[in-house]
């Protein structure tokens, strides 16, 4: 079981750790221009992440359903899930393009973006939007590969996207002087490189699945409704998750450019941790889904236990790293004295956060594998309500610490609610 977890988790960890490197490099490139650019790229990326995170179900839902089909050894269901997810991804991308202007303007208003940053954020958003079809297709195809217990192919896809993104962004910003537009175009070009890589593997390694293609079966009402219902619940769950971090940036911007700049940096540290621990969460998605499909209850429970153990172990590594090298990490992003002075106030919160938060990430993977989408949605909703309520309760007493304490409770309570639901319903969880 340990070997199986590590076989799936290690490529996922390597893949996931490379993801925040993009925003990290973008943050460094902009931080060396000015704090205005630093805040703008952080806000712009958050606007876009809010949009994309809401469609994370294209990966998660696809992984859970595909993994269960893999456990059942049903090639028909495996192929149908890929096609349904891909059709849905392209449809959503077209909707995003149609409603680009109201989405962008509404996001700027909700995030309290200052007038001096709005044009920069808008430029970043509209350029990044060109990558929507590619980005959403990558979600869908990656989820399908994970469901097939293949963590190596998504790793190759992710590395192709992220390495090209970093290199192109550095070229466009440092050598061609394109500034914020350079990092946006770097992301767009890299996403289409990723789609080409994904399709290349699909039509070479997995082309045998297409012999099972039957269009009439693809549109089977019962199966399609199950696909849509699971993804609807994950979509709603992700809206609350994205809204929580959107709210975090919005309140940071409200408290001034310096606080926003510091939190843009600190959120990178949370991303590093979450993407690392998510490696074991993704392994749990694949394994739990496979064993649920195969109806092997003993291995479902064992995979859950081991995924939690490995998630905690990695969280402790992150806490140790942040505790020992906090100042050095902050200064990678920005060396301004006032930025470090404010960032140092949150040191121990950042150090403790991986230990507090790891469980909710691992439970997400377990719930995805079980296709327990309603429970994911409900636990996220309860944690979000607690998060918002606590922030406003503390705001008058400590404006700067209120948002961090609320975020702490949000991440911890998610794991707590999920633990309770699993203890109560077990493998009957829906």
C-alpha positions in Angstrom: 0.0 0.0 0.0 2.8 2.4 0.8 4.5 1.6 -2.5 1.2 2.2 -4.4 0.7 5.5 -2.6 4.2 6.7 -3.3 4.0 5.6 -6.9 1.1 7.9 -7.4 2.0 10.6 -4.9 5.6 11.4 -5.8 4.9 12.3 -9.5 1.9 14.3 -8.2 4.0 16.1 -5.6 6.7 17.0 -8.2 3.9 18.1 -10.6 2.1 20.1 -8.0 5.2 21.8 -6.5 6.0 23.0 -10.0 2.6 24.7 -10.3 3.1 27.5 -7.7 6.6 28.0 -9.2 4.8 29.9 -12.0 3.1 32.4 -9.7 6.3 32.5 -7.6 8.4 33.4 -10.6 5.7 35.9 -11.8 5.7 37.4 -8.3 9.5 37.7 -8.2 9.6 39.3 -11.7 6.9 41.8 -10.7 8.3 42.4 -7.2 11.6 43.5 -8.8 9.7 46.1 -10.8 7.6 47.7 -8.1 5.2 47.0 -5.3 2.5 48.3 -7.6 3.3 45.6 -10.1 3.6 43.0 -7.4 0.1 43.8 -6.0 -1.3 43.9 -9.6 -0.1 40.6 -10.7 -1.1 39.0 -7.4 -4.6 40.5 -7.7 -4.8 39.6 -11.4 -3.8 36.1 -10.8 -6.3 35.8 -8.0 -9.1 37.0 -10.3 -8.2 34.4 -12.8 -7.7 31.7 -10.2 -11.1 32.4 -8.8 -12.5 31.8 -12.3 -10.5 28.6 -12.9 -10.8 27.2 -9.4 -14.6 27.2 -9.8 -14.1 24.7 -12.7 -11.8 22.4 -10.8 -14.5 19.9 -10.9 -13.4 19.1 -14.5 -10.4 17.4 -12.9 -11.7 16.2 -9.6 -15.1 14.8 -10.8 -13.4 13.2 -13.8 -10.8 11.5 -11.6 -13.3 10.1 -9.2 -15.7 8.7 -11.9 -12.8 7.4 -14.0 -11.1 5.7 -11.1 -14.3 3.9 -10.2 -14.7 2.8 -13.8 -11.1 1.6 -13.8 -11.8 -0.4 -10.7 -14.9 -1.9 -12.4 -12.7 -2.5 -15.5 -15.3 -0.8 -17.7 -13.6 0.6 -20.9 -16.9 2.1 -22.0 -17.3 4.2 -18.9 -13.7 5.3 -19.0 -14.0 6.7 -22.5 -17.4 8.3 -21.9 -16.1 10.1 -18.9 -13.2 11.6 -20.9 -15.5 12.8 -23.7 -18.1 14.3 -21.4 -15.5 16.1 -19.4 -13.8 17.5 -22.6 -17.1 18.6 -24.1 -18.0 20.4 -20.8 -14.6 22.1 -20.7 -14.9 23.5 -24.2 -18.4 24.7 -23.5 -17.4 26.5 -20.3 -14.4 28.2 -22.0 -16.8 29.6 -24.7 -19.1 31.0 -21.9 -16.1 32.6 -20.2 -15.1 34.4 -23.4 -18.7 35.7 -24.0 -19.0 37.1 -20.4 -15.4 38.3 -20.1 -16.1 42.0 -19.5 -18.7 41.6 -16.6 -16.5 38.9 -15.0 -13.5 41.1 -15.0 -15.3 44.3 -13.9 -17.2 42.5 -11.2 -14.0 40.9 -9.9 -12.2 44.3 -9.7 -15.1 45.7 -7.8 -15.3 42.8 -5.4 -11.5 42.8 -4.7 -11.4 46.5 -3.9 -8.6 47.0 -6.5 -7.3 50.6 -6.5 -7.7 52.8 -9.5 -3.9 52.9 -10.0 -3.8 49.1 -10.4 -7.0 48.5 -12.4 -5.6 48.9 -15.9 -2.7 46.5 -15.1 -5.1 43.9 -13.7 -7.5 44.2 -16.7 -4.6 43.8 -19.2 -3.5 40.7 -17.3 -7.0 39.3 -17.2 -7.9 39.7 -20.9 -4.6 38.2 -22.1 -5.0 35.2 -19.7 -8.5 34.6 -20.9 -7.1 33.5 -24.3 -5.9 30.4 -22.6 -9.3 29.3 -21.2 -10.0 26.5 -23.7 -6.5 25.0 -23.2 -6.5 25.4 -19.4 -9.9 23.7 -18.9 -9.1 20.9 -21.3 -5.9 20.3 -19.3 -8.0 20.0 -16.2 -10.3 17.4 -17.8 -7.6 15.3 -19.4 -5.3 15.3 -16.3 -8.2 14.1 -14.2 -8.8 11.3 -16.6 -5.2 10.2 -16.4 -5.3 10.3 -12.6 -8.4 8.1 -12.7 -6.4 5.6 -14.8 -3.8 5.4 -12.0 -1.4 7.2 -14.3 0.5 10.0 -12.4 3.5 10.1 -14.7 1.7 11.5 -17.8 0.1 14.4 -15.9 3.6 15.1 -14.5 5.1 15.3 -18.0 2.2 17.6 -19.0 2.6 19.8 -16.0 6.4 20.1 -16.4 6.0 21.0 -20.1 3.5 23.7 -19.2 5.4 25.1 -16.2 8.9 25.0 -17.6 7.8 26.7 -20.8 5.7 29.2 -18.8 8.7 30.2 -16.6 11.1 30.4 -19.5 8.8 32.4 -21.8 7.8 34.8 -19.0 11.4 35.5 -18.1 12.1 36.1 -21.8 9.1 38.4 -22.3 9.6 40.4 -19.1 13.4 40.6 -18.6 14.6 40.6 -22.2 11.7 42.1 -24.2 10.5 44.5 -21.5 6.8 43.5 -21.7 6.2 43.8 -17.9 3.0 42.4 -16.6 1.7 41.6 -20.1 4.8 39.4 -20.5 3.9 37.1 -17.6 0.3 36.9 -18.9 1.4 35.9 -22.4 3.8 33.4 -21.0 1.0 31.6 -19.3 -1.2 31.6 -22.4 1.5 30.1 -24.7 2.4 27.5 -22.1 -1.2 26.3 -21.7 -1.5 25.5 -25.4 1.9 23.7 -25.3 0.3 21.7 -22.4 -2.7 20.7 -24.5 -0.6 19.5 -27.4 1.4 17.4 -25.0 -1.8 16.0 -23.4 -3.3 15.1 -26.7 -0.1 13.6 -27.9 -0.1 11.1 -25.0 -3.8 10.5 -25.4 -3.6 9.4 -29.1 -0.5 7.3 -28.6 -0.7 5.5 -25.2 -4.5 5.4 -24.8 -5.9 5.3 -28.4 -7.2 1.8 -27.8 -10.0 3.3 -25.6 -11.5 5.0 -28.7 -12.4 1.6 -30.2 -15.2 1.7 -27.6 -16.7 5.0 -28.9 -20.5 5.0 -29.2 -22.0 8.4 -29.5 -25.5 7.3 -28.4 -24.1 5.8 -25.2 -22.2 9.0 -24.5 -25.5 10.9 -24.2 -27.2 8.3 -21.9 -29.4 10.3 -19.7 -28.8 8.5 -16.4 -25.0 8.4 -16.8 -24.8 12.0 -18.0 -27.0 13.2 -15.1 -24.7 11.4 -12.6 -21.7 13.1 -14.2 -23.4 16.5 -14.1 -24.7 16.1 -10.5 -21.3 15.1 -9.1 -19.6 18.0 -10.9 -22.4 20.4 -9.9 -21.7 19.7 -6.2 -17.9 20.0 -6.6 -18.5 23.2 -8.6 -20.5 24.7 -5.7 -17.9 23.5 -3.2 -15.1 25.1 -5.3 -17.0 28.4 -5.5 -16.9 28.6 -1.7 -13.2 27.7 -1.6 -12.3 30.2 -4.3 -14.5 32.8 -2.6 -12.6 32.3 0.6 -9.2 33.1 -1.0 -10.8 35.9 -3.1 -12.2 37.4 0.1 -8.7 37.1 1.7 -7.2 39.1 -1.2 -10.0 41.6 -1.2 -9.7 42.4 2.5 -5.9 42.6 2.1 -6.3 45.1 -0.7 -8.7 47.1 1.5 -6.0 47.4 4.2 -3.5 49.0 1.8 -0.9 48.2 -0.9 1.7 47.1 1.7 -0.6 44.6 3.4 -1.7 43.3 0.0 1.9 42.9 -1.2 2.8 40.9 2.0 -0.2 38.7 1.7 0.5 38.0 -2.0 3.9 36.7 -0.8 2.6 34.7 2.1 -0.2 33.1 -0.1 2.7 31.7 -2.1 3.8 29.8 1.0 0.3 28.4 1.4 0.3 27.4 -2.2 3.6 25.6 -1.8 2.2 23.6 1.1 -1.2 22.9 -0.5 0.2 21.7 -3.8 2.7 19.5 -2.0 0.2 17.8 0.3 -2.3 17.6 -2.6 0.2 15.1 -4.1 -1.1 12.6 -1.5 -4.6 13.8 -1.9 -4.4 13.1 -5.6 -3.1 9.6 -4.8 -6.0 9.1 -2.5 -8.4 10.2 -5.3 -7.0 7.5 -7.6 -6.7 4.7 -5.1 -9.9 5.2 -3.1 -11.8 5.5 -6.4 -10.3 2.3 -7.8 -11.0 0.3 -4.7 -14.5 1.7 -4.4 -15.1 0.6 -8.0 -13.7 -2.8 -7.2 -15.8 -3.0 -4.0 -12.7 -3.7 -1.9 -13.7 -2.2 1.4 -10.5 -3.2 3.3 -8.2 -1.5 0.8 -10.4 1.6 0.7 -9.9 2.0 4.5 -6.2 1.2 4.4 -5.6 3.7 1.6 -7.3 6.4 3.6 -5.2 5.7 6.7 -1.9 5.8 4.8 -2.8 8.9 2.8 -3.4 10.7 6.1 -0.1 9.6 7.5 1.9 10.7 4.5 0.0 14.0 4.3 0.9 14.8 7.9 4.5 13.8 7.4 4.9 16.2 4.5 3.0 19.0 6.4 5.6 18.7 9.2 8.4 19.1 6.6 6.8 22.3 5.4 6.4 23.7 8.9 10.0 23.0 9.7 11.2 24.7 6.4 9.1 27.8 7.1 10.3 27.9 10.7 14.0 27.7 9.8 14.1 29.8 6.6 11.2 32.3 6.9 13.3 35.5 6.4 15.3 34.0 3.5 12.1 32.9 1.8 10.4 36.3 2.2 13.5 38.1 0.8 13.4 36.0 -2.3 10.3 37.9 -3.3 11.0 41.4 -2.0 13.8 43.0 0.0 12.0 46.2 1.1 12.4 46.7 4.8 8.7 47.5 5.4 7.6 44.4 3.6 9.8 42.2 5.8 8.8 44.1 9.0 5.1 43.3 8.3 5.7 39.8 7.1 7.6 38.9 10.2 4.4 39.5 12.3 2.8 36.5 10.7 5.7 34.1 11.0 4.3 31.6 13.5 0.9 31.6 11.9 2.6 30.6 8.6 4.7 27.9 10.4 1.7 26.3 12.1 -0.6 26.5 9.1 0.5 23.3 7.3 -0.2 21.2 10.4 -3.5 22.8 10.9 -4.6 22.5 7.2 -3.2 19.2 5.9 -6.2 17.1 6.8 -8.7 19.1 4.7 -6.6 18.6 1.6 -6.3 14.8 2.2 -10.0 14.5 2.9 -10.8 16.3 -0.3 -8.9 13.6 -2.2 -10.7 10.8 -0.3 -14.1 12.4 -0.9 -13.3 12.8 -4.6 -12.4 9.1 -4.9 -15.7 8.1 -3.2 -17.6 10.6 -5.4 -19.0 12.0 -2.1 -19.6 15.3 -3.7 -22.6 16.4 -1.5 -20.5 16.0 1.6 -17.6 17.9 0.1 -20.0 20.7 -0.8 -21.7 20.8 2.6 -18.5 20.7 4.7 -17.0 23.5 2.6 -20.2 25.6 2.9 -20.2 25.3 6.7 -16.5 26.2 7.0 -16.9 29.2 4.7 -19.8 30.6 6.8 -17.6 30.2 9.9 -14.7 31.9 8.1 -16.7 35.0 7.1 -18.5 35.3 10.4 -15.3 35.1 12.4 -13.5 37.7 10.3 -16.2 40.3 10.8 -16.4 39.4 14.5 -12.6 40.1 14.9 -12.2 42.9 12.4 -12.7 45.7 14.8 -10.3 44.2 17.3 -7.4 43.4 15.0 -7.9 44.3 11.3 -4.6 42.7 10.1 -4.7 39.5 12.2 -8.5 39.0 11.7 -8.2 37.7 8.1 -5.4 35.3 9.1 -7.1 33.9 12.1 -10.3 33.4 10.0 -8.3 31.6 7.3 -6.8 29.4 10.0 -10.2 28.4 11.3 -11.5 27.9 7.8 -8.9 25.4 6.9 -9.0 23.6 10.2 -12.8 23.4 10.3 -13.0 21.9 6.8 -11.0 19.0 8.0 -13.0 18.7 11.2 -16.3 18.7 9.4 -15.1 16.1 6.9 -13.7 13.9 9.6 -17.1 14.0 11.4 -19.0 13.1 8.2 -16.8 10.2 7.4 -17.0 8.9 11.0 -20.8 9.1 10.8 -21.4 7.6 7.4 -18.3 5.7 6.4 -18.3 4.3 2.9 -22.0 5.2 2.5 -20.9 8.8 2.3 -22.5 10.7 -0.6 
